[in-house]
Amino acid sequence: MTKPKVASDWLCGCAGCHMSFLDIDERILQLVELVDLRATPITDLKEPDEDGVVVGILEGGIANTHNEHVAIRMRERCKILVALGDCAVFGGVPAMRNFFGEEAALKRAYIDAESNDSEVIIPTNPELAEMTRVRAVNEVVKVDLHIPGCPPHADVIFYALAELAQGRIPEIKDDKLHWH
Amino acid sequence: MIKLTIDGKTVEVQEGTTVLQAAEEAGLYIPTLCNHPQVKPYGGCRLCMVDIEGARTLQPSCTLPATDGMVVHTATEKVLNARKFVLTLIFSERNHFCMYCPVSDGDCELQNRAYDENMTHWDLQPNWQPFEVDASHDFIILDNNRCILCRRCTRACDELVGNFTLGFEERGAESLLVADYNVPLGESSCISCGTCGQICPTGSLIDRQSAYQGKETEVEQNIGVCIECSVGCQRNVLTRDNRLVRLEGDWDADLNHGLLCDKGRFLPLEDDRSRLMTPLVRKDGQLKAATWEQALEAIASKLNNGKGLAALASTRLPAEDLVLFKSIFSDGLDAELVTSLEEGKATASLASLAEKIGKPFEASLEVLKDTDAVLVIELDLVDEHQVPGFFIKRQIPHGTQMIVADNQTNKLAARAKVRLDLNAGEEGKFFESLLQAIDKETEDENLNQAVKILKLANNPCIVYGKTLAENADAKTLQTMLDIGQKLDAALIGVKGEANSMAAAQLGLEASFETNGYEAAFIALGDDKPSQKLVKRLEEIPFVVVQAAYMSQLTGNADVVLPVTMWAEQPGSYLSLDGRLQTIGKALDAPEGIITNYESLLKIADVLSIEPDTDWQTTLSKRVPTAQIQEG
């Protein structure tokens, strides 16, 4: 039996959910017996396989056009899309900038911040992704499984991945359900 | 009786029962948010929707009356989906960020309900329209971002407190919780009773003192009695790591059913007086730290006989302590003066009336909850004894008519139907003319109208304050009693501090005139000494003060005994209407600090006095103004 392929990526998040994933510690050895861990921010392969993976995992909300692109690509290349953590599920802390708007957020960071010197500019390189309102992943692409938490507990991540690897849809409820 | 079926279970209920109440009676759980047992059902949040066979749509169970033969399903797929949808709409209507906040865990009813439904996410984004946070109030923060428009707070403010401060502006998603005509809460008509914060299911109304200081699972709860006045509201003292976190009204309390006033809820936590941590004895003109043995020795050498001795006790002390105090200084030492710090002003005349007629003449505070006409005499229930004031104020829109007889400064009078002028000292004349007006119309139209209201009422009530008790002579009070009988009106005297009535039962009501006392003992407890008391005691050569906090009084004293404050000592309190209630201790006293009771026992011991510990018997020896009952 071939092992199901799993890929992950991060969007507008803090990497904390991937750190929590690493907190499964030695259980990662059990996991790699069950799954083929492909492209992730913490492996060498950086893009999910073009011929597709079974499980795609996204951490972080969608805050710019690049995030949109990555989310759409992951959706296209995976069968089951998992939103991991509060930013992917709800928008998270970065979404608080929605109260002020992108322009005000840029101004605060690049012009008004106390640590800036006098020659401050807001970067405008056309290669830079364009900022958008911060959104939960399911506002942009269809999500099959939501695992909230800031970050989700390593035990919950391990449980979810182990279930998915064995062809079952994990039930995130009761003591496994925590938003923070 | 009505018979209905809920989830296959046959339930029999009284007519007028809602489906939600019927389900609760049958032990079935239906989740709710806007519903609260103490306020009228509102049907605002739609979380409690149920499937009724034959009904076109789901129905809110909190407002739906149960009918005979009704078949209810509380957990069909349709219902469960509707619940999730309702919660999704509530979450998306405002800005709820409890998911990133561990301190809310378990304390937010909205979050709890969503967890109950196993919601991992919702499909609609938050509102992202920021609402202003109103932090203008001393004790309460109003945050519309977290409001779910359930209107528990406005219903509590109207239906329970009768203050009508909170309300809603605009409609639908624009609805805004506001104070008065949208003024900052701190500048509004709010009286800081805090009921809105206690009833809020989310963090829309939080109190500054305790927010984020401990989740419900992390605090200890101690149901006790508020001792800030003589009403005796039941109060929950929440502590964490031996520190006061919050004071809450007990929703299950018979009398106050969750209500407190600012004095009972917020002000005790503002107390920043310095504690006395050791006994002090004056030596060579200086107050110096001493051991208990040294302090008691100093007391024994000066307080060994009653001649020239004045002993005064605070009426904030438990009844047990007051009985012990009296037995030491009155029975043991035969001191020249043994009284309370209130000197019986709020009670003495009433107590002697009860003795004269040989039976209690005052009613329970419960009667105020459904009085339809109330005469309030020389008492401002906006400033003091506020909770009974809530009982009256909240009924005014439902037809209860209030007559206030007082001078011009009475704030309660703004809500009065009739206002009668009564200046201190004119009580006799006032009751005489009131009595005459009952028999025959007078020239005073106001008085005639007041009498007419009281005569037509089914449950008239007369409530009076300390000023009346202090100024009225026996004849005047007898006239008041006659008026009460003629009108078939209940009489309620609010008295003074928490144990005013207990002090009255013990006859601790002599007035304190300083004429040549040689020594004084003041059982102050955690009371605040008045300037007048400090002044009077300056003339007395040897003063012993038993107190929890440093004050000018302890600074001037010759011996100071450090004792517990209210939360650190158990004890019993006799409310103004005779409910005898007991409090346990909620906090451990600091190292080396003993209770007022233990301190008095030490004094009895050093003076070789056999103390009276049968306080309950002693307390009920005198005819009380209101029937004493365990409450």
Boltz contact constraints between the chains, C-beta under 6 A:
constraints:
  - contact:
      token1: [A, 86]
      token2: [B, 99]
      max_distance: 6.0
  - contact:
      token1: [A, 86]
      token2: [B, 100]
      max_distance: 6.0
  - contact:
      token1: [A, 89]
      token2: [B, 121]
      max_distance: 6.0
  - contact:
      token1: [A, 90]
      token2: [B, 99]
      max_distance: 6.0
  - contact:
      token1: [A, 98]
      token2: [B, 128]
      max_distance: 6.0
  - contact:
      token1: [A, 99]
      token2: [B, 130]
      max_distance: 6.0
  - contact:
      token1: [A, 146]
      token2: [B, 120]
      max_distance: 6.0
  - contact:
      token1: [A, 146]
      token2: [B, 121]
      max_distance: 6.0
  - contact:
      token1: [A, 148]
      token2: [B, 120]
      max_distance: 6.0
  - contact:
      token1: [A, 150]
      token2: [B, 100]
      max_distance: 6.0
  - contact:
      token1: [A, 172]
      token2: [B, 120]
      max_distance: 6.0
  - contact:
      token1: [A, 173]
      token2: [B, 118]
      max_distance: 6.0
  - contact:
      token1: [A, 179]
      token2: [B, 99]
      max_distance: 6.0
  - contact:
      token1: [A, 180]
      token2: [B, 99]
      max_distance: 6.0
  - contact:
      token1: [A, 180]
      token2: [B, 100]
      max_distance: 6.0
  - contact:
      token1: [A, 180]
      token2: [B, 102]
      max_distance: 6.0
